[in-house]
Amino acid sequence: MSKGIFTINQKQINTSLFNKIASIYFDDETILTISDEKRLAKIELNPEKKLVPDALSEGFSLSYFQSLVSKSPRKNIKALLVDQKKIRGIGNGYVDEILYNAKISPKSKTGKIPEKEIELLYSEIGKTLRWGIESIKTNSPNTISGEQRDFFKVHNKKIKQTEKWEKIMVEKVASKETYYTFSQKLFE
């Protein structure tokens, strides 16, 4: 699977990298190179402030999340959560982990999810993202290359069932490869 990669080399750039985007040269002759085989990465110097809040920012409040849900009642929840034009900072794998922790099926229609479950889902977004950050710091403190997902409970190609012995299903939902279990409640 191709993905964006940061690499650090001494004195010369790694020539095996595909689709190099940028290289930053430091005084000690270290070179940081950014490459992206999928060609999705974008580098901006002094970017304009985004109007859409990051999922871990103060701007991402429960009321903001509730308004997103109410404006998209027919959209499935997976599609809403991966939409970077609505909420920044939640990738596909993390959405699967969040929905698993909230016990909500990725196929659920946002307008059918009860308010109490929306509040739980909102809470799980922050908890799951912070858990991911801490897991990476603990398991791979020096990693800057690629995405670390070995600790994921559901969105993990290496496992076929959860710690609770639930079979993990894999299929396309919202045009994304999605990992989930039948124990997650479907609201339709």
GIBELUR-V771668 format. One record per backbone hydrogen bond with DSSP energy under -0.5 kcal/mol. CO is the residue of the C=O (numbers start at 0). NH is the residue of the N-H. If there is no record, write none. Layout:
co=CO nh=NH
co=CO nh=NH
//
This chain:
co=2 nh=36
co=4 nh=34
co=6 nh=32
co=8 nh=10
co=8 nh=30
co=9 nh=11
co=12 nh=14
co=13 nh=16
co=18 nh=35
co=21 nh=33
co=22 nh=24
co=23 nh=31
co=25 nh=28
co=28 nh=10
co=29 nh=25
co=30 nh=8
co=30 nh=32
co=31 nh=23
co=32 nh=6
co=32 nh=34
co=33 nh=20
co=33 nh=21
co=34 nh=4
co=35 nh=38
co=43 nh=45
co=52 nh=87
co=53 nh=56
co=56 nh=59
co=58 nh=60
co=60 nh=64
co=61 nh=65
co=62 nh=66
co=63 nh=67
co=64 nh=68
co=65 nh=69
co=66 nh=70
co=67 nh=71
co=68 nh=71
co=69 nh=72
co=71 nh=74
co=72 nh=110
co=74 nh=109
co=75 nh=79
co=76 nh=80
co=77 nh=81
co=78 nh=82
co=79 nh=82
co=81 nh=83
co=82 nh=85
co=82 nh=86
co=87 nh=54
co=88 nh=90
co=90 nh=94
co=91 nh=95
co=92 nh=96
co=93 nh=97
co=94 nh=98
co=95 nh=99
co=96 nh=100
co=97 nh=101
co=98 nh=102
co=98 nh=103
co=99 nh=102
co=102 nh=184
co=104 nh=107
co=105 nh=77
co=107 nh=76
co=108 nh=111
co=108 nh=112
co=109 nh=112
co=113 nh=116
co=113 nh=117
co=114 nh=118
co=115 nh=119
co=116 nh=120
co=117 nh=121
co=118 nh=122
co=119 nh=123
co=120 nh=124
co=121 nh=125
co=122 nh=126
co=123 nh=127
co=124 nh=128
co=125 nh=129
co=126 nh=130
co=127 nh=131
co=128 nh=132
co=129 nh=133
co=130 nh=134
co=131 nh=135
co=132 nh=136
co=133 nh=137
co=134 nh=138
co=135 nh=139
co=139 nh=142
co=143 nh=145
co=146 nh=148
co=148 nh=151
co=153 nh=155
co=155 nh=158
co=159 nh=167
co=161 nh=164
co=165 nh=161
co=166 nh=168
co=168 nh=179
co=170 nh=177
co=172 nh=175
co=175 nh=172
co=177 nh=170
co=179 nh=168
co=180 nh=183
co=184 nh=104
co=184 nh=186
co=185 nh=187
co=186 nh=108
//
